[in-house]
Amino acid sequence: MGRLGILFFNGPYQAESAETVCKLASTALDKGHEVRIFCYMDAVNAALENQKDIEGIYNIEKAFKEILEKGATVRLCNLCLLVRGTMKNCLKRECGDVKRAGTPDLAKIIDETDKLIVIC
């Protein structure tokens, strides 16, 4: 199957971008595709722990954990986490293949995927 890269910019709960990333990744994984996501700028906040579960609101933390369980690779911009003060609150490796990363990791994702989608 193919390899899908997603470069994601928007923070959670601002619009439906995070929900779109999670649903797109989940569908691609269900169809046997490999998925690699790079969270950049405010998108790093989509992978924070302890997000509140509110009825009627799509929970981004749970959705990220689900796609990680399905085998997605998620990279979180290290500098973006650092300047936002959220580095200690990001999802841990126990959740799946999620790591802090830098722009060389983004370049690797771009190079190694068949298609790259940018969601702003």
Stockholm file with secondary structure:
# STOCKHOLM 1.0

chainA/1-120         MGRLGILFFNGPYQAESAETVCKLASTALDKGHEVRIFCYMDAVNAALENQKDIEGIYNIEKAFKEILEKGATVRLCNLCLLVRGTMKNCLKRECGDVKRAGTPDLAKIIDETDKLIVIC
#=GR chainA/1-120 SS CCEEEEEECCCTTSSSHHHHHHHHHHHHHHTTCEEEEEECGGGGGGGBSCCCCCTTSCCHHHHHHHHHHTTCEEEEEHHHHHHHTCGGGBCCGGGSEEEEECHHHHHHHHHHCSEEEEEC
#=GC SS_cons         CCEEEEEECCCTTSSSHHHHHHHHHHHHHHTTCEEEEEECGGGGGGGBSCCCCCTTSCCHHHHHHHHHHTTCEEEEEHHHHHHHTCGGGBCCGGGSEEEEECHHHHHHHHHHCSEEEEEC
//
